[in-house]
């Protein structure tokens, strides 16, 4: 483009007026008013004085406006001509600027697509929802500037991918029952702190639940054990149906009784007579109460053996 230069030849207008004369005359006259005191008789004089002063003030102001207007006449001509020239320049400026804006938009779009493609490649091993959120969180519009370097934004994306992979590994190392809750919390804002906080909350909940179940199992086992003991006690009582419910412990000097028991049932105990052909005969000397002896006898009969008191 050919170089253009704006050249202006301007001569400052010389203006002269009786400023010094007026200032000196007013200084002398105005000093009189400073010490003047008006009375009822001199009110007409005061009115005439103030009217004269106002007239002089208006004359000074009017002359200033008149001089300014004449001074601006050449400027008004220049202003109109300058506006005409700037209007001529606006058309090509706007056209070129529009093309530059279009070019910049396309350039930024191209680099954005390149960055997004690189993100897709680097985040491909991450869960889809995590990768999508990470793209939004990592992307920096400054990377689209002409001054931004490819090395810089690639490094930033690589760092984000590595950091996220490490954090997902931490979540994966949690107990199986905690992983799902931690991962959902992490996916909200990709905060490992939020994920671990949620994992700890669920860990406490599950621990309390396990304690509750363990206590229930303990109580159940205790009830079953007690029921088993009671069942065995009832079963033992069937061996001595005539036994009284409460039996006192035998004293140390209780009478010892001799009871002979055979291994096989040899028929009714009243008809039983021990002989050499009996398979086995046991001689027991038992120290027990009457109730205990009744139990033992009942159990012997229940087993099909016979006994004879010595």
Secondary structure as UniProt FT lines:
FT   HELIX           19..34
FT   TURN            40..42
FT   HELIX           43..122
FT   TURN            123..125
FT   HELIX           128..138
FT   HELIX           141..144
FT   TURN            146..147
FT   HELIX           150..172
FT   HELIX           176..189
FT   HELIX           192..237
FT   HELIX           238..240
FT   TURN            241..242
FT   TURN            252..253
FT   STRAND          257..262
FT   HELIX           269..271
FT   TURN            276..277
FT   STRAND          281..286
FT   HELIX           290..303
FT   STRAND          307..309
//
